[in-house]
Amino acid sequence: MKIHWFLPTGGDSRDVLPTGPVPHHRSPTPDYLAQVARAADRLGYEALLTPCGTQCEDAWLATASLIPLTERVKFLVAFRPGLLSPTLAAQMASTYQRMSQGRLLINIVTGAEAHELARFGDHLDKDTRYARTGEFLRIMKGAWGAEPYTWAGEHYDVVEATTRAVPDPVPEIYFGGASPAAEAVAAEHVDVYLTWGEPPDAVAERLDRMRAKAAEHGRTLRFGIRFHVIARDTADAAWAEADRLLAGMSAEAIAAAQADFAATQSEGQRRMAELHGGDPSRLEIHPNVWAGIGLVRGGAGTAIVGSFADVADRIAEYHALGLDEFILSGYPHLEEAYWFGEGVLPILRERGLVDVPGPATDVISTFR
Ligand SMILES: Cc1cc2nc3c(=O)[nH]c(=O)nc-3n(C[C@H](O)[C@H](O)[C@H](O)COP(=O)(O)O)c2cc1C
């Protein structure tokens, strides 16, 4: 399986919901993003998911700046296809592969909230956006082929789309979206279908449906899941950290977030909010799976919480459902990359579940 980390291009903190300027809030400066990227590079994560949205730095530019500062970690760059020409996106990705020696993965975000998309001048309704995404993917992949690609459809009309050279490797396409329109596009066009962290039975049901839908196109999909993580030497220490995060969320902040979520146009977001209904007393939705982060954060709202062995067990349980890729994060992203990378990754390697090697285990000495 592949274990990815997250690049906090909107900024980072010890708190899920940062309030007031305090020393432990970290802007997404080049220096801080480089610290997280270098940690992920060293600890043996596969790639860094880099989000897209108004509150983040642009994922293409932020990650490109990190290429020369890292050696092997890949960048899973999220972008909204409706905002770019598919041929230009193909060219950017093709260049990225040559500049990074093949370290680009792509996350396609068709987007949800109308006010966010309106900022970029995108006023199409969601089903139409997904239909456009399908055509976009067809053309972008076509432009990466050995021969120029021509397409005239509902949303695009391109003649002989191509790039300077076929990218090596052709970037793998990841994709999240839980609505029926999203599932239809994923089944036909993408490599890795992503979900936010729901309980295993709900995930299993979705995976079965997606396998069937992909089979209608003669395709198979890989599956990935996005979780936060709090891993410590003992379960008590991990849950104490979850309690600390919860203590930083005021009742007003939780209520304000629920009001936002109630108006969402995202099926994935609706499902995340439904896990807890805004109620801080029903957060453990499965053993070691805690929905507390989603009380105030949009998007990925669940964390795997426990001892290093508990967290490894839970990952193995989800892996057995057919999930081969785990995209993890924690607050703050630098420290939590180390907790998981030094505590859980070695267990997963030992069990033969992860093959990216970790750092050399150096002998160090105590100063006396
Ligand atoms: C793992 C994962 C990562 C996502 N990353 C982003 C992101 O960076 N920016 C964003 O606006 N939406 C992001 N999304 C949201 C989806 O791409 C999608 O636009 C949204 O869920 C609405 O579609 P739906 O109604 O089909 O669920 C992500 C979803 C998943 C599952």
The ligand as an SDF file (V2000), in Angstrom:
LIG
                    3D

 31 33  0  0  0  0  0  0  0  0999 V2000
   -9.3660   13.0210   -0.6590 C   0  0  0  0  0  0  0  0  0  0  0  0
  -10.1390   14.1980   -1.1610 C   0  0  0  0  0  0  0  0  0  0  0  0
   -9.4840   15.4070   -1.3790 C   0  0  0  0  0  0  0  0  0  0  0  0
  -10.1840   16.5410   -1.8070 C   0  0  0  0  0  0  0  0  0  0  0  0
   -9.4930   17.7150   -1.9910 N   0  0  0  0  0  0  0  0  0  0  0  0
  -10.1600   18.8400   -2.3230 C   0  0  0  0  0  0  0  0  0  0  0  0
   -9.4660   20.0990   -2.4550 C   0  0  0  0  0  0  0  0  0  0  0  0
   -8.2500   20.1910   -2.3130 O   0  0  0  0  0  0  0  0  0  0  0  0
  -10.1990   21.1960   -2.7450 N   0  0  0  0  0  0  0  0  0  0  0  0
  -11.5720   21.1550   -2.9230 C   0  0  0  0  0  0  0  0  0  0  0  0
  -12.1700   22.1950   -3.1780 O   0  0  0  0  0  0  0  0  0  0  0  0
  -12.2380   19.9690   -2.8290 N   0  0  0  0  0  0  0  0  0  0  0  0
  -11.5890   18.8280   -2.5270 C   0  0  0  0  0  0  0  0  0  0  0  0
  -12.2650   17.6270   -2.4330 N   0  0  0  0  0  0  0  0  0  0  0  0
  -13.7140   17.6240   -2.7310 C   0  0  0  0  0  0  0  0  0  0  0  0
  -14.1090   16.8260   -3.9610 C   0  0  0  0  0  0  0  0  0  0  0  0
  -13.1470   16.8930   -4.9560 O   0  0  0  0  0  0  0  0  0  0  0  0
  -15.4710   17.2440   -4.5570 C   0  0  0  0  0  0  0  0  0  0  0  0
  -15.3240   18.4380   -5.2690 O   0  0  0  0  0  0  0  0  0  0  0  0
  -16.5470   17.4600   -3.5560 C   0  0  0  0  0  0  0  0  0  0  0  0
  -16.6080   16.3770   -2.6640 O   0  0  0  0  0  0  0  0  0  0  0  0
  -17.9060   17.6730   -4.2020 C   0  0  0  0  0  0  0  0  0  0  0  0
  -18.3050   16.5780   -4.9330 O   0  0  0  0  0  0  0  0  0  0  0  0
  -19.4120   15.5000   -4.4640 P   0  0  0  0  0  0  0  0  0  0  0  0
  -20.7050   16.2330   -4.2280 O   0  0  0  0  0  0  0  0  0  0  0  0
  -19.4530   14.5980   -5.6500 O   0  0  0  0  0  0  0  0  0  0  0  0
  -18.9110   14.8190   -3.2220 O   0  0  0  0  0  0  0  0  0  0  0  0
  -11.5770   16.4700   -2.0310 C   0  0  0  0  0  0  0  0  0  0  0  0
  -12.2470   15.2390   -1.8310 C   0  0  0  0  0  0  0  0  0  0  0  0
  -11.5490   14.1190   -1.4050 C   0  0  0  0  0  0  0  0  0  0  0  0
  -12.2930   12.8220   -1.1930 C   0  0  0  0  0  0  0  0  0  0  0  0
  1  2  1  0
  2  3  1  0
  2 30  2  0
  3  4  2  0
  4  5  1  0
  4 28  1  0
  5  6  2  0
  6  7  1  0
  6 13  1  0
  7  8  2  0
  7  9  1  0
  9 10  1  0
 10 11  2  0
 10 12  1  0
 12 13  2  0
 13 14  1  0
 14 15  1  0
 14 28  1  0
 15 16  1  0
 16 17  1  0
 16 18  1  0
 18 19  1  0
 18 20  1  0
 20 21  1  0
 20 22  1  0
 22 23  1  0
 23 24  1  0
 24 25  2  0
 24 26  1  0
 24 27  1  0
 28 29  2  0
 29 30  1  0
 30 31  1  0
M  END
$$$$
